[in-house]
Amino acid sequence: MRVARIPKEENYVATETPDLSLLNPLIAKYKGKKGNMIPLLQGAQNIFGYIPREAFERISELTGLSLSEMYGVATFYAQFRLKPVGKHIIKVCHGTACHVQNANAITDAIQEALKIKDTETTVDGLFTLESVACLGCCSLAPVMMIGEETFGKLTGKEAVKIIREIRIREVQGNE
C-alpha cells in the first residue's frame, strides 16, 4: 500500500523579507549585557509582530548568542511567535470559569466561521485564534478578547457576530 503525502498548508499570509536594520537600536541597547536574550527576543517580536528567522540570525551574528539557545527559549515560552499573526488576535479564555461556561463552544464556532484551528491565522491575515489559560475576567465567563477589547457572557454565535462586524469594518476601511 502506498501512502500519499499531503502537502502542508500554511494558513498565514507570507510577508516580505523583514527590514533587519530595525533591530540595530535594540541590539545596541542590549549587546554585551547579562540576561539579554529574552529582552532581545521580545524587542524583535515587538518590531515585526513575530520573530522571523532572519531576526534570529541577525541577533546571533551581532551578539554572539547561540541560534539553538535562542530558538530553545523562543519555543519554550508561549509569548513568542515564530510565524506572522493576524491584524486582530482573538484570545478565547479556557480557564476554569470559562470552561465551565462552555468556552469550547466559542472556540468551535470561531474555528468553523474562520476556517482555522487554534494558533492559526486566516488566509487574509486579519485574524489569529489563540486559546489562553485565563484572561482574568471570570465574572464575565465565557470571555474572549480581540486586541484590547474584552467581550463577555458570550455564545459561539455572538462571538462569530463580533468577528464578522470587525471584518466588515476592515473591508469598508479599505475601500
SVG drawing of the C-alpha trace seen along z (x, -y; Angstrom):
<svg xmlns="http://www.w3.org/2000/svg" viewBox="-25 -53 55 55">
<polyline fill="none" stroke="black" stroke-width="0.4" points="0.0,0.0 1.3,-3.4 0.8,-6.4 0.2,-9.7 1.9,-12.7 -0.4,-15.6 1.3,-19.0 1.4,-21.2 -0.8,-24.2 0.3,-27.5 -2.7,-29.5 -0.9,-32.7 -0.1,-35.5 3.6,-35.3 5.4,-38.6 8.3,-40.3 11.8,-40.0 12.0,-41.9 13.9,-45.1 16.7,-43.9 18.0,-47.4 15.1,-48.0 16.9,-45.7 20.0,-47.9 18.9,-50.1 17.6,-47.1 20.9,-45.2 22.9,-48.3 20.9,-48.6 21.4,-45.0 24.6,-43.8 27.0,-42.5 24.5,-42.8 23.9,-39.9 20.5,-38.3 19.9,-40.0 18.3,-37.1 14.7,-37.5 14.7,-41.3 16.2,-40.9 13.6,-38.4 10.8,-40.4 12.1,-43.5 12.3,-41.7 8.8,-40.4 7.6,-44.0 9.2,-45.2 8.0,-42.5 4.9,-41.1 6.7,-37.7 10.3,-36.7 11.4,-36.0 14.2,-33.5 16.3,-36.4 16.0,-38.2 17.3,-35.3 20.3,-35.1 21.0,-38.8 20.8,-38.8 23.1,-35.8 25.6,-37.4 25.8,-40.7 25.6,-39.5 27.2,-36.0 24.1,-34.4 23.6,-30.9 20.9,-30.3 19.9,-27.0 19.7,-28.6 17.5,-31.4 15.2,-29.0 15.0,-26.9 13.9,-30.0 11.5,-31.2 9.8,-27.8 9.6,-27.2 7.8,-30.5 4.3,-30.9 4.7,-34.6 7.0,-34.2 5.7,-33.7 7.7,-32.2 5.3,-33.0 3.2,-36.1 0.0,-36.7 -3.2,-38.4 -4.0,-42.0 -6.6,-41.0 -5.6,-38.4 -8.7,-36.6 -8.0,-35.2 -10.6,-32.8 -10.3,-32.1 -10.3,-28.5 -9.7,-29.0 -11.9,-27.1 -14.8,-29.6 -14.9,-30.0 -14.5,-26.2 -17.5,-25.6 -19.5,-28.2 -18.7,-26.4 -15.7,-28.3 -15.3,-25.3 -18.4,-26.3 -16.9,-29.7 -13.7,-28.3 -15.5,-25.8 -17.8,-28.4 -14.8,-30.7 -12.8,-27.9 -15.8,-26.9 -16.5,-30.5 -12.9,-31.5 -11.9,-28.1 -8.8,-28.0 -7.6,-26.0 -6.3,-27.2 -3.0,-29.2 -3.6,-29.6 -4.1,-32.8 -6.8,-33.4 -5.6,-33.4 -6.4,-37.1 -4.1,-37.9 -6.9,-39.5 -7.4,-37.1 -5.3,-34.8 -7.1,-32.5 -5.5,-31.7 -6.8,-29.7 -5.5,-31.1 -5.4,-29.8 -7.0,-32.9 -7.9,-36.4 -8.7,-37.4 -12.4,-38.2 -14.0,-35.2 -17.2,-37.1 -17.8,-37.6 -17.3,-34.0 -17.1,-32.8 -14.8,-35.6 -12.8,-36.5 -10.5,-39.4 -9.8,-40.9 -6.9,-43.2 -7.5,-45.2 -11.3,-44.8 -13.0,-42.2 -16.3,-40.5 -18.1,-38.6 -21.0,-36.3 -20.7,-35.0 -22.2,-32.3 -20.5,-30.9 -23.0,-32.7 -22.3,-36.1 -18.6,-35.6 -18.8,-35.0 -21.1,-38.0 -18.5,-40.3 -15.8,-38.9 -18.0,-39.4 -18.5,-43.0 -14.8,-43.6 -14.2,-42.1 -16.9,-44.3 -15.3,-47.4 -11.9,-46.3 -13.3,-45.8 -15.1,-49.2 -11.9,-50.8 -10.0,-49.5 -12.5,-50.8"/>
</svg>
